[in-house]
Amino acid sequence: MESGFVPNYFSYKKVDYPVFVRLGRAEYLERVAVFRRHMFRKAAVLGTGLLGGSVALALRQKGLAERIVGTSRQETSRRLAVERGVLDEVFIETQKAIQGADLVILASPVKTILADILNISKHLRRGCVVTDVGSTKMAIVDAAEKCFPAHVLFAGAHPIAGSEKSGVLHASADLLKGAVCVLTPTDKTNKVARDKVRQLWTTLGCDVRIMEPAKHDEALTYVSHLPHMAAFALMRAVPEQYLPLASAGLRDTTRIAGSSPKMWSDICFSNYRNVLRSIDEVVGSLSEIRKAVVDRDEQALTAFLEQAKARHLLLEKKE
């Protein structure tokens, strides 16, 4: 198999004669037939949790890959991924999973993605398309641009889809439907890589937006990272003996506190400057509430709550 053959994913209206000559008629026509049915021959999803498993199921549902493999260090996850038809095969070692892959999706927590970039950079086939699902982008994009050779087509991405549930058991092909996916190309991003990755996420059902990595990390701090930290902090502040009295309000407010602590620890440390700034702003807001209560200033407290409610109404209109 010629590793340098990069197919046109959108049509085969013209014969690529140099490749035709090198491969021979039979092999060339066989490859054309495969790529007419599938965008990719082999997709490797590194990380088979909720999001990685959902991406794999969406790839299968859309018929985008002839074969889909993945990685997991947990025996239970490997077994479930195969039993549920999420993946055709699951490996422990990333280098075995990516062998011969023309699509690689980095779908682990941020810290693991950074390690995977380093581990796979010298083992990717020429023309391989690489993207990721990381919740922070500056560190990932910077590492990818430093490590991946020019013949690897990388473009960073963040499909903003998820749940407080975790693991491949809860994976669903529908998780990506209508979800915003932020692409974070830079001046160094190969145009072909950007276009192919954009086409991939669009085909998987996402509403693709383009942002700079730094702007993405700043924005996601406020709409995702900070809310998770606030939910964790609130649950830790509630005395355990009072939980039996809790109504749906507390459960709704803190639902995302059921998310993976390890994943959110990784996110915080990879985006710590923005997270610290946003926490300081929330502390400031709580201080305003505290001052109004201490001063028995009903007008100030009501005005604060009205402003917060007005902003929440804007969020409801978005939906």
N, C-alpha and C positions, 0 to 999 in steps of 0.2 A: 504494500500500500504506500502510495507517495504522500508523505506528510506535508509537502508543500502545496498540495492541491487545495485551493480555497474556492468553494463553489459560490456561484451567484445564487443567493437564496430566493430570488424573486422570479427568475425566468431562465430558460435555457434556449432562447430563440436562436442564438448563434453558437456554432461549434467553436470551442477553444482549441484550435488546431495544434498548438505546441503541446498542450496537455494530452490531447487525443493521440499524438504521435508517441509521446513518452509512455502512456499507459497501455496503448493498444485499443482496438475497437471494442472488444468485449468488455474489458474493465471499465472503459470510459462510459459506455452505454449503461452498464450496471450502476455506476455511480450516479449518472443522470437520473435513472429510474428511482433510486433511493431518495435523492434530494427533491424530486418532484413530489414524493409522498411526505417527506419530512424536512424540516428546516435544518435539523442536525442529525448526524449519524449516532453520536453518543454524547449524552449529557451527564455530567458528574455534579451532584449536589453535595457539597461538603458541609455536613451538618443536617441531621434528619430530625429536627425538632418540629414544633408547630409550623413555623414559617417555611423551613426547608422542605418539610413533607408536603405542605400545601402547594409550593412551587412545583414540586415533582408531580403531584397529581394534576395540576393545571397543564403542565407540559404534556402529560399523557392524554388528558382529555382533549387538548387541541391538536394532538398528533404531531407535535413539533419535534420529537426525537424518536429515532428508531429504537434506541436502548437508553434506559435511565438507571444510573447507579448512584450510590451515595456512600457516606461514611458515618460511622458512629462508634464510640468507644464502649457503649453499653450493649450487652448481649440481648437484653429484652427489646431495646429499640431496633436492633438489627433484625430480630425475628419478626417483630410486628410490622416493620416496613415492608418486608417481603410477603408476609401473610396477607396484609391488606392490599397488596398490589401497588403500593406506593413506589417501590423500587424493584428493579429486576435482580439486583445484587447489591449487597452492602459490605463494605470493607472497613477494617480498622485503620489501615495505613492509607493516607491521602495519595501517596505516589502510585499505589496500585489502582485507586479509583480513577485518577486522571489519565491513566495510560490510554492513548489513542482518542481521548475525548476532544471534540471540537467545540464543546460548550462546557464551561465550568462556572458554577454558581456558589459563591462563598456565603454560606447560610448559618454560620455559627455565631456565638457572642463575639463582640468586637475584639476582645483580647485574643481569642482563638483565630479569628480572621487574620489578624496581623501576623500571627505565627504561621498560618497556612500560606500566606503570600510569600514569605521567606522560604518555606519548605518546598513549594511547588514551582517557584519561578524558573528554575533551570530544567524543568522536566515537562513543560507544556509543548505541545506540538505547534508547528508553525501555522499561523492563521487561527489559532484557538481564540474563541470569544470568551472573555471573562467578565463577570459582573458580580455584585454582592448585594446583600440585604441589610447591611450594617446601619444601626440607628444613628451613628455619628460618622461624618464623612472626611473631615480634614486628615485625621491620622491614617485612615485606610487609603485614601487617594494618594497621599504623600508616599506611603510605603509602596503602593503599587507602581507609582511612577518611578520610584528609585530601583525597584527590584525586577520588574517585568521587562524582558527584552523587547525590542521594537516590533518583532514579528508576532507578539501577543496583543490581541485587540481588547484592551480593558477600558471599561467605562463604569464609574461608580454609580450605584443606585440605592434607593431606600424606598421599598414599597411600604407605605404606612398602613399596615394591616396587621391585626393581631388580636390577642385575647388574653385574659388573665389566666387561661388554661395553657398548659404547656405539653410538649411531647407529640410524637408522631401519631399517637392514638387519637388526637383531636384534630389532625390535619384535614383540610377540606379544599377541594379545587375551587370552591366558591369564595374562599377567603379573599382572593385578589379581585373579584368582580367589582368594578367601580371604585376600587381603592386608588388614592393618589399615590403615584410613584415618582419620587424626585430623582432625576438624573443630575449628576454633579460633574459634568465635564470641565476641563480646564483648557488653557491654551496649549497644553502638551498632549491633550487627548486626540488620538487618531480619529479623523472624521468618519472613516468607515466603521470604526469601533462604536462611535457615538450613534451612528445611524442604525447599526445592527442591534445594539442594545436597546435603543428606543423602540425599534420594531418588535423586539422580543417581548418587552413589558407591555406594549400596546396590545399585542396578540394575546397575551395572557389575561387581558381584561382590565388593565390599569389605565387610569387617567394620568398620562405622563406630563410632568412639569420639569423645567430646567432651572437649576439654581447653582450658584457658586458654592463650593464646599463650606466655606466659612459662614456664608449667609444661611445655608441649610442648618448648620449646627446651632446658630443663634436662634433661629426661628423654632426649631424643634425643642430647644430647651424650654420655651414657654408653653408650647402646646402639648408636650409629651413628657419630657424629662422632669420638669418641675411638678406637674400634677402627680406623677408617680411618687416622687419624694414626699409630697404633701400627704398623700394617702398613707404611705408607710408611717410617717411621723404621727398622723392622727390616730392610727390604730395602736401605735405604741403608747400613746398618751392616755388611751381609754383604759381605766382599771378593769381587770379581767372579771371581777365579781359583778360588774354592771352589764356585762354583755348579754345576759339572758333578758334584760329589759329593752334591748335595742330593737328598733323598728326597721322598716325597709329603708328609711332615710340614711342611717349609718351604713347599711349594707351597700346602697347605691353609691354613696359618696366615696367609699373605700374599696369598691370592687377590685380596682387595679392593684391594691395592696396584696392580692393573691398571686401576683406575677412572680417570676423567678428572681430571687434575691441576687444570685450570682450574675445574671444577665444585666440587671440594673446597676449593680456595683461596677461592672465593666463599663457601662455607658457613662456613669458619673465620672469615673476617673479619666475616660478618654475625652471628656468634654468639660473638664472641671472648672475652667475659668467662667464659662457661661453659666454652669450650674450654680457656682458660688454667687455670682452676681444676681441671679434670679432668686435664690434663697434669701439674700439680703433684702431684696425688694419685698418679698412676702413677710419677712420679719418686720420691715417698715410698716407694711399694711396692718399687721397684727398690733403693732405699737400704736397706730392711729386708733384702732378699735379700743385698745386698752385705755388710752388716754381719755377717749370720750366717755367710757364707762366710769373711770376714776373721777372724772370731773362732773359726772351726772349730766353730760351734755347731750340731751336727746336729739337736738337738732343736728349736731355734728355726726352722731352715729347714724341717724336716719339718712342723712345725705350720703354718707359712705356706702351704706347698704343699697341705696337707690342707684348709685353709680355702678355698683357691682351687678345689680339686677339688669340694668340697661345693657351692659356688655354681654351678659348671659343671653339676653334676647337676640343679640346679633349672632351668637353661636347657634341658637335654635333656627334662625332664618337660613343659615347655611345648609341645614339639613332639609 
